[in-house]
Amino acid sequence: MYLQLINFVKSEAELSTDLDMVFYMLKHLSTLKKLPKIMDSSIFQRFFRLARYAKLSKEDQAMYDISLKRKWDAEVVRQWQIEEQERKIAEGMEKGLAEGMEKGMEMGMEKGLEKGLAEGERKKSIEVARELKKEGAALELIIRCTKLTAEEIEKL
């Protein structure tokens, strides 16, 4: 089956299939200033852009290509900057968490050590108070030596 574009006589309002739209575009491409609304799909938009590009002179095509390359280069650089920023943020967060955990562990160990030493001191004071009480030492002497209260000593 062959179609001669000269014999294609449908108007824009009569276009019903994609094939009709392709034939219409091919026949009227040289006179179209903008894409008809009925052909508002991505494939026809791309075809129209390619046709406009093909109509440019060689110098204009070269300038367009350079402009397009610069646009793509700028986009790649922008994307790289975003990725680099995200990477730096992630590294900073990891470093901050690591330093925070390290400091937290140090503080926890210091507090634990202090608490352990205080508990050990208290146990030693209770042990000394028991021994002094067994030996019959005066309550005031036991309080002075162990720093325990009278009630604590009485409970022993």
HELIX and SHEET records of a PDB file:
HELIX    1   1 LEU A    5  ASN A    7  5                                   3    
HELIX    2   2 GLU A   12  GLU A   14  5                                   3    
HELIX    3   3 ASP A   18  HIS A   28  1                                  11    
HELIX    4   4 LYS A   37  MET A   39  5                                   3    
HELIX    5   5 SER A   42  LYS A   55  1                                  14    
HELIX    6   6 LYS A   58  LYS A  134  1                                  77    
HELIX    7   7 LEU A  139  THR A  146  1                                   8    
HELIX    8   8 ALA A  150  LYS A  155  1                                   6    
END                                                                             
